[in-house]
Amino acid sequence: METRLFATAWLHAFEEDTAEGAVYRPRGSPLPLSRRPRERLELEADGTARYFAPGPDDRPVEQPGRWHDENGVLVVSVGGGTELRIVDRSPGRLVVRVQRKG
């Protein structure tokens, strides 16, 4: 598994979203300023994950989770029934399909 995937906080670059999924870029990438808070995803090599989504006052709220590999697709399960499926990845870009249950 590539180390950059784990050594990086990934920020949702919603301006780049496609029909394939939500696009995440490594922290430090040149993203435009936004009034809309950006979601953040952090993965650890030990299978843990942290997903930060805007709370009621727009400050990030951490949702701890776990990830596993499912035939080459990384599946991240976080609190509240949210599942993130990383369907494409490169050192500078993740494509994520988000499924919220319930």
C-alpha positions in Angstrom: 0.0 0.0 0.0 1.4 3.4 -1.0 2.7 5.4 2.0 1.4 8.8 0.7 -2.1 7.5 1.2 -1.4 7.3 4.9 0.9 10.2 5.4 -1.6 12.7 4.1 -4.8 14.5 5.1 -7.1 14.4 2.1 -9.4 17.4 1.6 -12.6 17.3 -0.4 -12.1 19.4 -3.6 -15.8 19.6 -4.3 -15.2 21.9 -7.3 -13.7 18.8 -9.1 -16.4 16.3 -8.2 -17.5 14.1 -11.2 -20.2 11.5 -11.8 -17.6 8.9 -10.7 -17.4 10.4 -7.2 -16.1 13.1 -4.9 -12.6 14.2 -5.5 -10.1 14.6 -2.6 -6.7 16.2 -2.8 -3.8 16.1 -0.4 -3.6 18.9 2.1 -1.3 21.6 0.7 -2.7 21.2 -2.8 -3.7 24.5 -4.4 -7.4 24.6 -3.7 -9.5 27.8 -4.0 -10.8 29.5 -0.9 -14.3 28.5 0.0 -17.0 29.6 2.4 -18.2 26.0 2.4 -16.1 23.9 4.9 -14.1 21.1 3.3 -14.5 17.5 4.5 -11.2 15.8 5.5 -10.2 12.2 5.4 -7.2 10.6 7.2 -6.2 7.0 6.9 -3.7 5.1 9.0 -1.8 2.0 8.0 -3.3 0.0 10.9 -6.8 0.2 9.4 -8.1 3.1 11.4 -9.6 6.2 9.8 -10.8 9.7 10.8 -13.4 11.6 8.8 -14.0 15.2 9.6 -17.3 16.7 8.5 -18.7 20.2 9.2 -20.7 20.4 12.4 -23.6 22.6 13.2 -21.3 25.7 13.5 -19.2 24.6 10.5 -16.3 23.5 12.7 -15.0 20.0 11.8 -16.4 17.2 13.8 -14.3 14.0 13.9 -16.0 10.7 13.0 -13.7 7.8 13.8 -13.8 4.7 11.6 -12.0 1.8 10.1 -11.0 0.9 6.5 -10.4 -2.4 4.7 -9.5 -3.4 1.2 -12.3 -5.0 -0.9 -10.8 -6.3 -4.2 -8.7 -3.1 -4.7 -11.3 -0.7 -3.4 -10.7 0.8 0.0 -13.9 0.9 2.0 -14.0 3.3 4.9 -16.8 2.9 7.5 -17.3 5.9 9.8 -19.8 6.8 12.5 -23.3 7.6 11.7 -23.5 4.9 9.0 -21.4 6.7 6.4 -19.4 4.5 4.0 -16.7 6.0 1.8 -15.5 3.8 -1.1 -12.2 5.0 -2.6 -12.7 3.8 -6.2 -9.6 5.5 -7.7 -6.4 6.7 -6.2 -3.1 8.3 -7.2 -0.5 10.2 -5.2 -2.4 13.5 -5.9 -6.0 12.5 -6.1 -8.7 10.2 -4.5 -12.1 9.5 -6.1 -14.6 8.6 -3.4 -18.2 7.4 -3.6 -20.0 8.3 -0.4 -23.0 6.3 0.8 -25.0 7.5 3.9 -27.3 4.9 5.4 -30.4 5.7 7.3 
